[in-house]
Amino acid sequence: MRRERAAGGGNVRRKWRPDRMLAVMLCGWIAVAGGICSCRPGSSGAGDRGGLEADTAAVAGSPAYFFDMNVDSLDVAGYTVRRGDNLSLILSRLQLPHGREAVLKAVRPFLDPGKLYEGLTYHVLTSRDSAETAVCLIFARSRTDHVVIDLTGDSVQVRPLKKEIAERRRYIEGSVKTSLWNEIRRQGADPGLAIQLADLFAWQIDFFELQPQDSFRALYVESFMDDTVSLKLTVTGAVFTHSGQVFSAIPFTQDSVSEFFDAAGQSLRRSFLKAPLDFFRITSHFTNSRFHPVLKYYRAHHGVDYAAPTGTPVRTIGDGRVVGKGFQAGGGGNFVKIQHNAVYATSYMHLHGFAAGLSVGKHVRQGEVIGYVGSTGLSTGPHLDFRVYKNGTPVNPLKMESPPACPVRPELLDSFDRVRERQRRTFMKYQLRNALSSGLQDF
Protein backbone atom coordinates (compact mmCIF):
# COMPACT_ATOMS: atom_id res chain seq x y z
CA MET A 1 0.00 0.00 0.00
CA ARG A 2 1.22 3.49 -0.86
CA ARG A 3 0.19 6.55 1.12
CA GLU A 4 -0.07 10.03 -0.34
CA ARG A 5 -1.45 13.34 0.81
CA ALA A 6 -4.73 14.21 -0.86
CA ALA A 7 -4.52 17.37 -2.89
CA GLY A 8 -6.03 20.35 -1.15
CA GLY A 9 -6.63 18.66 2.21
CA GLY A 10 -4.94 17.22 5.26
CA ASN A 11 -6.51 13.77 5.19
CA VAL A 12 -4.38 10.79 4.22
CA ARG A 13 -5.46 9.10 1.06
CA ARG A 14 -4.81 5.36 1.04
CA LYS A 15 -4.63 3.67 -2.32
CA TRP A 16 -4.16 0.11 -3.48
CA ARG A 17 -2.21 -0.79 -6.56
CA PRO A 18 -3.91 -3.75 -8.33
CA ASP A 19 -0.56 -5.38 -9.11
CA ARG A 20 0.30 -5.45 -5.40
CA MET A 21 -3.24 -6.40 -4.54
CA LEU A 22 -3.06 -9.69 -6.43
CA ALA A 23 -0.58 -11.18 -3.99
CA VAL A 24 -2.83 -10.28 -1.09
CA MET A 25 -5.90 -11.68 -2.80
CA LEU A 26 -4.26 -15.06 -3.25
CA CYS A 27 -4.50 -15.48 0.53
CA GLY A 28 -8.29 -15.70 0.36
CA TRP A 29 -11.50 -13.83 -0.18
CA ILE A 30 -11.69 -10.17 0.74
CA ALA A 31 -15.21 -9.19 1.73
CA VAL A 32 -16.86 -6.08 0.40
CA ALA A 33 -20.02 -4.40 1.45
CA GLY A 34 -20.70 -2.42 -1.70
CA GLY A 35 -17.58 -0.34 -1.11
CA ILE A 36 -18.09 0.06 2.63
CA CYS A 37 -14.82 1.23 4.13
CA SER A 38 -13.31 1.20 7.55
CA CYS A 39 -13.51 4.74 8.81
CA ARG A 40 -11.73 6.83 11.40
CA PRO A 41 -12.68 10.35 12.51
CA GLY A 42 -10.63 13.00 10.80
CA SER A 43 -10.56 16.56 9.62
CA SER A 44 -12.96 17.88 7.03
CA GLY A 45 -12.25 16.88 3.49
CA ALA A 46 -13.49 14.36 0.99
CA GLY A 47 -14.27 11.96 3.82
CA ASP A 48 -12.31 9.26 5.57
CA ARG A 49 -10.36 7.11 3.16
CA GLY A 50 -10.69 3.36 2.95
CA GLY A 51 -8.62 0.77 1.14
CA LEU A 52 -9.66 -1.05 -1.99
CA GLU A 53 -11.80 -4.07 -1.28
CA ALA A 54 -12.00 -6.46 -4.21
CA ASP A 55 -15.37 -7.73 -5.45
CA THR A 56 -14.14 -11.25 -6.03
CA ALA A 57 -11.07 -13.33 -5.46
CA ALA A 58 -8.53 -12.97 -8.24
CA VAL A 59 -6.17 -15.53 -9.70
CA ALA A 60 -2.57 -14.63 -10.45
CA GLY A 61 -2.30 -13.37 -14.02
CA SER A 62 -6.01 -12.52 -14.24
CA PRO A 63 -7.31 -8.96 -14.68
CA ALA A 64 -8.19 -7.17 -11.44
CA TYR A 65 -11.76 -5.89 -11.23
CA PHE A 66 -13.52 -3.50 -8.89
CA PHE A 67 -17.28 -3.81 -9.32
CA ASP A 68 -17.33 -4.40 -13.10
CA MET A 69 -14.38 -2.12 -13.89
CA ASN A 70 -10.97 -3.42 -14.98
CA VAL A 71 -8.50 -1.64 -12.68
CA ASP A 72 -5.22 -3.16 -13.85
CA SER A 73 -3.89 0.30 -14.75
CA LEU A 74 -5.84 2.34 -12.22
CA ASP A 75 -5.65 3.35 -8.59
CA VAL A 76 -8.81 3.02 -6.49
CA ALA A 77 -9.54 5.06 -3.37
CA GLY A 78 -12.53 4.65 -1.07
CA TYR A 79 -14.21 7.54 0.73
CA THR A 80 -17.04 8.07 3.20
CA VAL A 81 -19.50 10.94 2.92
CA ARG A 82 -18.93 13.25 5.88
CA ARG A 83 -21.28 15.62 7.64
CA GLY A 84 -21.57 18.80 5.59
CA ASP A 85 -20.58 17.09 2.33
CA ASN A 86 -22.70 17.43 -0.78
CA LEU A 87 -22.23 16.13 -4.29
CA SER A 88 -20.99 19.43 -5.72
CA LEU A 89 -18.44 19.82 -2.92
CA ILE A 90 -17.17 16.26 -3.34
CA LEU A 91 -16.75 16.69 -7.09
CA SER A 92 -14.88 19.98 -6.61
CA ARG A 93 -12.07 18.09 -4.86
CA LEU A 94 -11.46 15.79 -7.82
CA GLN A 95 -9.63 16.15 -11.12
CA LEU A 96 -12.52 15.67 -13.56
CA PRO A 97 -11.78 15.59 -17.31
CA HIS A 98 -15.26 16.92 -18.18
CA GLY A 99 -15.65 19.40 -15.34
CA ARG A 100 -17.92 19.41 -12.31
CA GLU A 101 -21.03 20.88 -13.96
CA ALA A 102 -21.06 18.24 -16.70
CA VAL A 103 -20.92 15.46 -14.10
CA LEU A 104 -23.64 17.06 -11.96
CA LYS A 105 -25.93 17.37 -14.98
CA ALA A 106 -25.37 13.81 -16.15
CA VAL A 107 -25.73 12.18 -12.74
CA ARG A 108 -28.85 14.04 -11.59
CA PRO A 109 -31.39 11.52 -13.02
CA PHE A 110 -29.59 8.66 -11.26
CA LEU A 111 -28.40 10.14 -7.97
CA ASP A 112 -30.49 12.57 -5.95
CA PRO A 113 -27.98 14.98 -4.36
CA GLY A 114 -30.36 15.39 -1.43
CA LYS A 115 -30.06 11.68 -0.62
CA LEU A 116 -26.28 11.62 -0.46
CA TYR A 117 -26.33 11.39 3.30
CA GLU A 118 -23.55 10.97 5.86
CA GLY A 119 -22.07 7.48 6.02
CA LEU A 120 -22.60 6.50 2.39
CA THR A 121 -19.47 5.45 0.54
CA TYR A 122 -18.03 6.27 -2.85
CA HIS A 123 -14.93 5.25 -4.78
CA VAL A 124 -12.74 7.19 -7.17
CA LEU A 125 -10.79 5.35 -9.89
CA THR A 126 -7.89 7.47 -11.09
CA SER A 127 -5.24 7.23 -13.75
CA ARG A 128 -1.85 6.13 -12.48
CA ASP A 129 0.04 9.32 -13.22
CA SER A 130 0.95 12.58 -11.53
CA ALA A 131 -2.31 14.25 -12.63
CA GLU A 132 -4.43 11.60 -10.90
CA THR A 133 -7.32 12.29 -13.26
CA ALA A 134 -10.56 10.58 -12.30
CA VAL A 135 -11.68 8.06 -14.92
CA CYS A 136 -14.62 6.61 -13.00
CA LEU A 137 -16.67 7.41 -9.89
CA ILE A 138 -18.85 4.87 -8.07
CA PHE A 139 -21.39 6.20 -5.54
CA ALA A 140 -23.37 3.96 -3.21
CA ARG A 141 -27.10 4.62 -2.89
CA SER A 142 -27.45 1.66 -0.52
CA ARG A 143 -25.48 -1.46 0.31
CA THR A 144 -26.57 -3.05 -2.95
CA ASP A 145 -27.43 -0.14 -5.28
CA HIS A 146 -24.71 2.03 -6.84
CA VAL A 147 -24.27 4.63 -9.55
CA VAL A 148 -21.27 4.31 -11.90
CA ILE A 149 -20.03 7.53 -13.54
CA ASP A 150 -17.76 6.70 -16.49
CA LEU A 151 -15.48 9.61 -17.47
CA THR A 152 -13.36 7.83 -20.09
CA GLY A 153 -15.35 8.84 -23.18
CA ASP A 154 -16.06 12.11 -24.94
CA SER A 155 -19.01 12.68 -22.62
CA VAL A 156 -20.03 11.64 -19.12
CA GLN A 157 -21.80 8.26 -19.08
CA VAL A 158 -23.87 7.30 -16.04
CA ARG A 159 -25.51 3.95 -15.28
CA PRO A 160 -26.99 2.20 -12.25
CA LEU A 161 -25.29 -0.93 -10.93
CA LYS A 162 -26.97 -3.37 -8.58
CA LYS A 163 -25.10 -6.02 -6.63
CA GLU A 164 -26.53 -9.49 -7.01
CA ILE A 165 -28.10 -10.99 -3.90
CA ALA A 166 -27.86 -14.73 -3.30
CA GLU A 167 -29.88 -16.64 -0.72
CA ARG A 168 -28.79 -19.70 1.24
CA ARG A 169 -31.22 -21.77 3.24
CA ARG A 170 -29.57 -23.01 6.42
CA TYR A 171 -30.13 -25.16 9.47
CA ILE A 172 -28.62 -24.89 12.95
CA GLU A 173 -29.12 -26.68 16.24
CA GLY A 174 -27.45 -26.49 19.61
CA SER A 175 -27.69 -26.45 23.39
CA VAL A 176 -27.67 -23.29 25.48
CA LYS A 177 -24.57 -23.76 27.63
CA THR A 178 -23.86 -20.14 28.54
CA SER A 179 -26.18 -18.09 26.32
CA LEU A 180 -28.06 -18.42 23.06
CA TRP A 181 -25.93 -15.65 21.57
CA ASN A 182 -22.64 -17.40 22.44
CA GLU A 183 -23.79 -20.79 21.16
CA ILE A 184 -24.90 -19.42 17.80
CA ARG A 185 -21.66 -17.47 17.44
CA ARG A 186 -19.61 -20.53 18.43
CA GLN A 187 -21.13 -22.43 15.52
CA GLY A 188 -20.11 -19.72 13.08
CA ALA A 189 -23.59 -18.32 12.45
CA ASP A 190 -24.58 -14.67 12.65
CA PRO A 191 -25.39 -13.90 16.32
CA GLY A 192 -28.24 -11.75 15.05
CA LEU A 193 -30.08 -15.05 14.71
CA ALA A 194 -30.29 -15.12 18.52
CA ILE A 195 -32.21 -11.84 18.50
CA GLN A 196 -34.64 -13.15 15.90
CA LEU A 197 -35.28 -16.33 17.89
CA ALA A 198 -35.76 -14.30 21.07
CA ASP A 199 -38.28 -12.09 19.25
CA LEU A 200 -40.05 -15.12 17.78
CA PHE A 201 -40.59 -16.81 21.16
CA ALA A 202 -40.85 -13.58 23.17
CA TRP A 203 -44.22 -14.53 24.69
CA GLN A 204 -43.45 -18.20 25.31
CA ILE A 205 -39.94 -18.07 26.79
CA ASP A 206 -38.17 -15.75 29.21
CA PHE A 207 -34.74 -15.55 27.56
CA PHE A 208 -33.22 -14.16 30.73
CA GLU A 209 -34.04 -17.46 32.47
CA LEU A 210 -32.55 -19.94 30.00
CA GLN A 211 -31.13 -23.15 31.47
CA PRO A 212 -27.96 -25.05 30.40
CA GLN A 213 -30.09 -28.00 29.26
CA ASP A 214 -32.26 -25.83 26.97
CA SER A 215 -31.81 -26.45 23.24
CA PHE A 216 -32.89 -25.03 19.91
CA ARG A 217 -33.26 -25.91 16.23
CA ALA A 218 -33.81 -23.36 13.50
CA LEU A 219 -34.29 -23.14 9.75
CA TYR A 220 -33.45 -19.77 8.24
CA VAL A 221 -32.55 -18.00 5.03
CA GLU A 222 -29.43 -15.85 4.84
CA SER A 223 -29.04 -13.27 2.07
CA PHE A 224 -25.52 -12.62 0.77
CA MET A 225 -23.87 -10.03 -1.43
CA ASP A 226 -20.81 -11.16 -3.39
CA ASP A 227 -21.26 -14.56 -1.69
CA THR A 228 -19.45 -13.24 1.37
CA VAL A 229 -21.28 -10.26 2.89
CA SER A 230 -24.33 -11.27 4.93
CA LEU A 231 -27.16 -8.77 4.48
CA LYS A 232 -30.17 -10.29 6.20
CA LEU A 233 -31.38 -13.29 8.18
CA THR A 234 -34.94 -14.59 8.04
CA VAL A 235 -36.08 -17.43 10.30
CA THR A 236 -38.39 -19.86 8.46
CA GLY A 237 -39.05 -22.30 11.29
CA ALA A 238 -37.80 -23.12 14.78
CA VAL A 239 -38.15 -25.43 17.78
CA PHE A 240 -37.00 -24.37 21.25
CA THR A 241 -36.88 -26.65 24.27
CA HIS A 242 -37.00 -24.70 27.55
CA SER A 243 -37.26 -26.25 31.03
CA GLY A 244 -38.38 -29.52 29.45
CA GLN A 245 -41.17 -27.93 27.43
CA VAL A 246 -41.06 -27.89 23.62
CA PHE A 247 -42.09 -24.71 21.78
CA SER A 248 -42.56 -24.71 18.01
CA ALA A 249 -42.60 -21.86 15.49
CA ILE A 250 -44.40 -22.94 12.31
CA PRO A 251 -44.86 -20.44 9.47
CA PHE A 252 -48.31 -20.33 7.93
CA THR A 253 -50.20 -17.86 5.77
CA GLN A 254 -53.85 -16.99 6.17
CA ASP A 255 -55.69 -13.93 4.85
CA SER A 256 -52.51 -13.17 2.86
CA VAL A 257 -50.61 -12.59 6.10
CA SER A 258 -47.73 -14.89 7.03
CA GLU A 259 -46.90 -15.41 10.70
CA PHE A 260 -45.75 -18.09 13.10
CA PHE A 261 -47.95 -20.49 15.04
CA ASP A 262 -47.33 -23.14 17.68
CA ALA A 263 -48.03 -26.83 17.13
CA ALA A 264 -51.69 -26.36 18.12
CA GLY A 265 -52.22 -23.58 15.59
CA GLN A 266 -52.15 -20.72 18.10
CA SER A 267 -50.32 -17.58 17.03
CA LEU A 268 -46.94 -16.96 18.69
CA ARG A 269 -47.75 -13.27 18.52
CA ARG A 270 -49.57 -11.88 21.52
CA SER A 271 -51.46 -8.66 21.93
CA PHE A 272 -48.44 -7.23 23.77
CA LEU A 273 -44.71 -7.82 23.85
CA LYS A 274 -43.28 -8.93 27.17
CA ALA A 275 -40.93 -5.94 27.43
CA PRO A 276 -40.38 -2.64 25.58
CA LEU A 277 -36.59 -3.16 25.36
CA ASP A 278 -34.51 -5.84 23.66
CA PHE A 279 -31.75 -5.97 26.29
CA PHE A 280 -32.10 -4.70 29.84
CA ARG A 281 -32.00 -5.51 33.53
CA ILE A 282 -34.80 -4.81 35.99
CA THR A 283 -33.74 -2.42 38.76
CA SER A 284 -37.11 -1.71 40.36
CA HIS A 285 -40.35 -3.69 40.48
CA PHE A 286 -44.02 -2.81 40.75
CA THR A 287 -44.76 -2.00 44.39
CA ASN A 288 -47.00 0.12 46.61
CA SER A 289 -44.06 1.24 48.73
CA ARG A 290 -40.60 2.01 47.39
CA PHE A 291 -37.89 4.29 48.77
CA HIS A 292 -37.42 6.91 46.07
CA PRO A 293 -33.68 7.43 45.38
CA VAL A 294 -34.13 11.14 44.62
CA LEU A 295 -36.98 12.24 46.90
CA LYS A 296 -35.64 10.13 49.81
CA TYR A 297 -39.00 8.89 51.07
CA TYR A 298 -41.29 5.92 50.48
CA ARG A 299 -44.04 6.08 47.89
CA ALA A 300 -45.79 3.79 45.39
CA HIS A 301 -43.96 2.77 42.25
CA HIS A 302 -46.59 1.43 39.88
CA GLY A 303 -44.23 0.45 37.11
CA VAL A 304 -41.10 -1.51 36.28
CA ASP A 305 -37.71 0.16 35.84
CA TYR A 306 -35.53 -1.28 33.07
CA ALA A 307 -31.90 -0.14 33.20
CA ALA A 308 -30.26 0.23 29.79
CA PRO A 309 -27.68 2.54 28.16
CA THR A 310 -28.76 6.00 27.07
CA GLY A 311 -30.08 5.87 23.53
CA THR A 312 -31.35 2.27 23.68
CA PRO A 313 -34.48 2.07 21.46
CA VAL A 314 -37.79 1.84 23.33
CA ARG A 315 -40.56 -0.04 21.50
CA THR A 316 -44.29 0.02 22.03
CA ILE A 317 -45.49 -3.35 23.33
CA GLY A 318 -48.58 -3.30 21.12
CA ASP A 319 -50.57 -1.55 18.42
CA GLY A 320 -52.21 1.65 19.54
CA ARG A 321 -52.54 5.42 19.33
CA VAL A 322 -50.25 8.00 20.94
CA VAL A 323 -52.38 9.92 23.46
CA GLY A 324 -49.58 11.67 25.32
CA LYS A 325 -46.12 12.98 24.53
CA GLY A 326 -44.03 15.65 26.24
CA PHE A 327 -42.29 16.45 29.51
CA GLN A 328 -43.82 15.43 32.83
CA ALA A 329 -42.73 17.97 35.41
CA GLY A 330 -43.78 15.72 38.30
CA GLY A 331 -40.80 13.44 37.78
CA GLY A 332 -41.44 11.35 34.67
CA GLY A 333 -39.38 13.57 32.38
CA ASN A 334 -39.85 12.94 28.67
CA PHE A 335 -42.72 10.47 28.29
CA VAL A 336 -44.97 8.78 25.75
CA LYS A 337 -48.39 7.31 26.55
CA ILE A 338 -50.17 4.90 24.19
CA GLN A 339 -53.80 3.78 24.28
CA HIS A 340 -53.91 0.24 22.89
CA ASN A 341 -57.64 -0.47 23.12
CA ALA A 342 -60.60 0.31 25.34
CA VAL A 343 -58.95 -1.53 28.24
CA TYR A 344 -55.16 -1.15 28.09
CA ALA A 345 -52.77 1.79 27.96
CA THR A 346 -49.00 1.98 28.50
CA SER A 347 -46.62 4.74 29.55
CA TYR A 348 -42.87 5.10 28.87
CA MET A 349 -40.95 7.63 30.99
CA HIS A 350 -37.49 9.23 31.51
CA LEU A 351 -36.84 9.14 27.75
CA HIS A 352 -33.73 10.75 26.30
CA GLY A 353 -35.70 11.68 23.19
CA PHE A 354 -38.57 10.69 20.93
CA ALA A 355 -38.65 8.79 17.64
CA ALA A 356 -38.70 11.02 14.57
CA GLY A 357 -42.22 11.87 13.45
CA LEU A 358 -43.90 10.70 16.66
CA SER A 359 -46.85 12.89 17.58
CA VAL A 360 -50.05 12.75 19.59
CA GLY A 361 -52.74 11.02 17.55
CA LYS A 362 -50.32 8.92 15.53
CA HIS A 363 -51.06 5.20 15.26
CA VAL A 364 -48.10 2.93 16.09
CA ARG A 365 -47.53 -0.76 15.48
CA GLN A 366 -46.29 -3.39 17.93
CA GLY A 367 -42.49 -3.23 18.17
CA GLU A 368 -42.23 0.25 16.62
CA VAL A 369 -39.56 2.50 18.15
CA ILE A 370 -41.21 5.40 19.98
CA GLY A 371 -38.25 6.83 21.91
CA TYR A 372 -34.88 6.21 23.50
CA VAL A 373 -33.77 5.39 27.03
CA GLY A 374 -32.62 8.42 28.99
CA SER A 375 -32.48 9.94 32.46
CA THR A 376 -34.82 12.92 32.27
CA GLY A 377 -37.01 13.93 35.22
CA LEU A 378 -36.39 12.52 38.69
CA SER A 379 -33.81 9.90 37.77
CA THR A 380 -30.40 8.88 39.06
CA GLY A 381 -29.30 7.15 35.85
CA PRO A 382 -30.45 6.01 32.41
CA HIS A 383 -33.46 3.72 32.60
CA LEU A 384 -37.03 3.30 31.38
CA ASP A 385 -39.95 3.55 33.79
CA PHE A 386 -42.58 1.40 32.07
CA ARG A 387 -46.19 1.33 33.23
CA VAL A 388 -49.35 -0.52 32.18
CA TYR A 389 -52.91 0.61 32.92
CA LYS A 390 -55.97 -1.62 32.77
CA ASN A 391 -59.20 0.36 32.72
CA GLY A 392 -57.23 3.31 34.10
CA THR A 393 -55.73 1.37 37.02
CA PRO A 394 -52.00 0.54 37.07
CA VAL A 395 -51.21 -3.19 36.89
CA ASN A 396 -47.94 -5.09 37.22
CA PRO A 397 -46.47 -5.43 33.69
CA LEU A 398 -44.59 -8.60 34.70
CA LYS A 399 -47.79 -10.40 35.72
CA MET A 400 -50.03 -9.21 32.91
CA GLU A 401 -51.61 -11.97 30.82
CA SER A 402 -52.33 -11.49 27.14
CA PRO A 403 -54.40 -13.86 24.97
CA PRO A 404 -53.00 -15.20 21.70
CA ALA A 405 -53.64 -13.27 18.52
CA CYS A 406 -55.74 -14.84 15.75
CA PRO A 407 -55.22 -18.65 15.64
CA VAL A 408 -55.35 -20.73 12.46
CA ARG A 409 -58.95 -20.73 11.28
CA PRO A 410 -60.76 -24.09 11.55
CA GLU A 411 -61.22 -24.40 7.79
CA LEU A 412 -57.44 -24.05 7.29
CA LEU A 413 -56.31 -26.55 9.93
CA ASP A 414 -55.81 -29.36 7.39
CA SER A 415 -53.45 -27.15 5.38
CA PHE A 416 -51.68 -26.11 8.56
CA ASP A 417 -51.24 -29.77 9.60
CA ARG A 418 -49.47 -30.47 6.30
CA VAL A 419 -47.11 -27.53 6.83
CA ARG A 420 -46.41 -28.65 10.39
CA GLU A 421 -45.66 -32.23 9.28
CA ARG A 422 -43.39 -31.02 6.48
CA GLN A 423 -41.39 -28.92 8.97
CA ARG A 424 -41.19 -31.86 11.40
CA ARG A 425 -39.72 -34.10 8.68
CA THR A 426 -37.24 -31.40 7.68
CA PHE A 427 -36.01 -31.07 11.26
CA MET A 428 -35.70 -34.85 11.61
CA LYS A 429 -33.66 -35.03 8.41
CA TYR A 430 -31.17 -32.45 9.61
CA GLN A 431 -31.00 -33.83 13.13
CA LEU A 432 -30.00 -37.15 11.59
CA ARG A 433 -27.42 -35.44 9.39
CA ASN A 434 -26.02 -33.59 12.42
CA ALA A 435 -25.70 -36.87 14.25
CA LEU A 436 -23.10 -37.79 11.63
CA SER A 437 -21.55 -34.32 11.30
CA SER A 438 -21.95 -31.30 13.55
CA GLY A 439 -22.33 -27.62 12.79
CA LEU A 440 -24.16 -25.28 10.47
CA GLN A 441 -25.97 -26.95 7.56
CA ASP A 442 -27.11 -25.60 4.21
CA PHE A 443 -30.32 -27.16 2.93
N, C-alpha and C positions, 0 to 999 in steps of 0.2 A: 504494500500500500504506500502511496506517495501522498504527502500532505503539502498543500499550498494555501497561501492566504487568498481569500476571495477578494476579487477586485472591488474596491469601494467599500469595504466593511472589515470589521475586526474578527468575524467568525472564521473558524478553521473549516476549510472545505476538504472533505475526505473523498478521494476518488480511487476507484479500482481500475486497474488496467486488465482488459480481458485476457491478455497473454499470461499475466501472472495469476489470474483467477483460475485458469484451467487446472493448475497444480493443486489448488485448494479444493476445487470441485471434485477431484478424483477421490478425495477422502470420504465423500458421501453426499447426501442430499443437503441442500441449503434451503431452508423454508422461506417462503415469501408470503406476505399477507398483502398482496396487491401493492407492493412498494412501501409497506409500513416500515418505518425506520426506528432504530433506537435513538431516543432523544435525550438531550441534557439541556438544562436551562442555560441560556446564553444572552448575549447582548442582542439588540435589535438588528435585523438584517434580513436576509432571504429565508431565515428559519434555520433550525438546527439541522446539521448535515448528517446523513446516514450513509453507510456503505452500500455498495451494490449487492443486491441479493438476487441470485439467478433464479429464473423461472423453473428450469429443469436441470437435472444433472447433465453435465457435458462429458464427452469422451475425448481423450487426447487426440488432437488433429481435427476435431469437428469444429464448425463455426460456433461462436459464442452468441447466444441470443438473450435479449432482455425484453420481456413480453414477446412481441413477434418481430423485433428489430434485430438485425445482425449488427453486433457491436464489436466486431473484430478490430476495427480501426477507430473506435470511438472511446471516449471516457464517459462514464455515467456517474452522476452525483445525485444523491437523494436529499430531499428537503422536507421540512414540515412547516405548514402554514402557521404563522405566529399571530398572536393578538395584534390587531392594527394593520395586518397585511390585507391587501386587496389585489386583484388580478393585475391591474395597471401598474401598481407599485412593484409587484414581483417581476413583471416583464421588463420594467425599466432597469433592473439590475443585470439583465442578460444582454449578451451580444447577439442581436437578432438580425439575420441577413435581410429581412423584409421590413423591419421596423416595427415598433410597438403597435401603432394604430392598425396596421394591416392584420396583425395577429388578433387584436381585440375584435375587429370586425368579423374575421373569419370564424372565430371560436364562439361568438355570442349565441348562435343557434344551438350549440352543443353543451355549453358550460355557462350556467347562470352565475355571473360574478357575485350576486348576492348570496349564493349558496356555497361560496368558497370559504367555509368556516374554519376556525382554529382547530388544529389537530389533523386535518387532511394532509395527505402527502402528495408530492409531485417529484418527478425526476427530469433532469436535464441531460441530454446526450449531446456532447460537444466534440468538435473536431480535435484531433490530437496535434495541436500546433500552438504557437504562442498567442494567437488571436482568440482561441477557445470559443469559436463561433458555434452557437447552438444550431444543431441540425434536426433536433426533435425534442419535443416537450411532451410529457405524459402526466396528466393531472388525474388524481383519483376523485371520483364523485361518491364512491362508497368503497367497501372492501372488494367488491367484485366488478363495479362499473368504473371505466376510465375513459378519458378523452385523449386521443393521440393527435398531436399537432406536428405535421411533417413539414419541415422548412427546407427540404433539399431541392425542390423544384423551382420553377419560375414564379410560382404563386404559393400561398399558404394553403395546405390541404389538411382538413380536419375530419376525423372519423371517430365514432365511438368504438370501444373495445370492451368486451365483457368476458371476464374469466369464467371458464367452464366449472360447473359445480358437479361433483360426483357424490353419490350416496352409497354408504356401506351399511348393510343391516348386520347388527352384532348381538351377541349374547354374552352375559356375564353372570357369574354366581359366586357367592362367598359367604363367609361367616363374619359377624361383627366382633372382632377381638378387642379392639380399642375404640374405634369409631367407624361409622359407615364411610365417612370421607377418606380416612386412612386406608381402609381396605380396598376401596375402589382405586385409589391412587397407587397402591401397592401392586395392583394387577395391571397397571399401565393404561387404565382408562381415564377419561377426563373426569376430575373430581366434581365438575358441575353436575354430573349424573346423580350424585348424592343429594343435591338440592332438589332436582326434579323428583326423585323418589320420595323425599321428605314432603314435598308439596302434594304429591299424588296421594299419599297415605296420611295427610295432615290430620284428618278427623279420626282415623282409626288407631294411630300409633303416636305415643309421646316419644319423639326422637331424642329427648333429653334423658330418657329412662331406658335406653337400649341395654340389653344384657349380652354378655360374651357368647352365650349359646344362640343368640338370634342369628338368622340367616336371610339371604335374599337371592332372588333370581330375576333377571330383567332382560327383555328384548328391547332394542332401541335402534334407531337410525341415526347415523352420524354423517353430516354433510361436510365435504372436503373441497378445498380449492387447491389446485395444483397437486392433488393427491397427498398433500402433506399438512396443509393448514386447516385445522378443524374450525368450522364456522358455527355449527349448531348441532345440538343433540335433541332427539325427540323419542321419548319412551313410547313403545308400542304395546307393552304388556309387562306385568311384573307379579311376583309372588313374594310376600314378606312374612317370615315366621318370627313372631314376637311373643316371648313368655309362653311358648308352647301353642300359641294360637296362630292359625294360618290365615293371612289376608291376601286376597287376590285383586288384581286390577286388570279388568278385561275390557278392551275397547269395543264399543258398539255404537252404531249410528241409528238414531230415530228422530223423525221430524227434521231431517237434514242436519242434525246437530250430533257431532261425535263427542262422546265422553266416556269415562271409565266407570265400570260397575263391578260390584263384588260377585262372588259365585252364585248368590241368590238373586241377582238382577237388581239389587239396590244401588243407587248412585253413590260413588265415593264422595261426591261433592255434597257438602252440607250447606245449610242456609248461611252459616257463618264460619269463618276460619277460626282456628283455635287461638291464634295470637296475631297481633298486627305487625309483628317484626319477624324477620327470618332468623336472626341470631340474637340472643339476649340472655340475661340472667335476671331472675325475679329478686328484687331487693326489699319489696314491701307488699304485704298481702292485704286483702279485703278485711277490714276490721272495724268495730264500733269504737275502739279506743286505741289510738297510736300516739306515741310521743313524737310531736312534730320537731324535726331537726333544726328548723329555723325559728319557729315561734316559741319553742321550749315549753310546751305544755301538751297535755293529752287531748285529742279530739278524734272524731271518726275519720276513717280513711276508707271511703267507699269506692275503691278502685284497686288496681294492681300496678305497681311500679316495675317497669322493665328497664334495667340499665343497659345502655348501648352507647357506642361512640357518637359524638356529635356528627350530624349529617346522615346517620343511618336512615334509610327510607322507611316511612311509616305507611302501612297499607290499610285501607278500610276492610273490615272483616266480612262485609257483605254489601250487596247492592243497596242503593238508597239515594237520598237527596240531602245535599248539604243545607242544614238549617241554621248553622252558626259558624262564624269564622271571625277571628279578631284577637284582641288582647284582653284577658280577664284580669282586671286589677286586683281581684281578691286573692290571687296567688297562683292561678292556673297558667298565667303567661299566655303565649300564643296558643290558641286552641282551635279545633275543628269539631263540630258536632254534626252527626249524620242521623237522620230518621230513616230507618230501614223498612218499617211497615207500621201498621197501626199499633203494634205492641212494643217493638224494640227500637231503641236508639242507642248510639254509642258516642263517647266523647274522648278526644285525644288532646292531651295538654302538655305544656312546657316545650312546645315545638321551637326549633331553631328557625324554621321558615316554612312556607307553604309551597305546595306543588304549583308550577306555572299554570295559569288559567283557572285555578280553583276559585269558585265564587259561590256565594249563597244562592241556592236555587238550582245549582248544577247537579245533574244526576251522575253518580259514580258507580262503577262496577266492582264486584268483589275482587280484592287483590290490587286495586288501583292505588298508586302512590298519591297520598293526599298532603304529605308534609315530611319533615325531617326531624329526627331526635335533637333536642336542644336542652337548655337549662334556663329558660325564661321563667319569670314569676318567682315564687318562693321555692327555690330549688338550690340544693348544695352541690349538684353535679348533673351531667347530662343523663337524662332518662325520660321515659314516656310514662305519664300517668294515664292509664287506660280505664275507662269506666263504661259500664253497660247499664241501661235503664229498661225495665220491663213495666209497661203501663205507668211510666213516670217515676217508678221506685228503683233505686240502685240495687243491683243484684251482683253476686260474686261471679266475675267472668270465668273463673277457673272451674266453677261448678254448673255452669249453664249448659243445658241440654239443647240440642238442635236436631230436628227430624231430618231424615235423608231428603234430598231433592228428588225430582221425578224418577221413579223406578222404571224398568223396562215394562212397556205396556203388555197386558196379557196376550194380545193377538200377535205380539212379536217374540214371545218367549221361545218358540220353536227355533226361530232364526238365531236368537241369542244362545240357545243351547249348542247349536252347531259351532258358533264362534268360540264358545267356551271350550268345547271338546277339541277343536283344532288347536287352540293355544295350549291345552294340557298336553297334547301329543307332541307339540313343538318343544315344550319344556322337557318332556321325558327324553326326547331324542338328544337334546344337548346335554342333559344330565348324564346320559350314557356315554356320550362322546367325552365329556369332562372326566368321567371315571377312568378313561384311558389316557387322556392328556389334559392337563390343567391350564387355566388361563382364559384370556379373552378369545371369543370365537366369532368369526364372521359366518353369516348364514344366508 
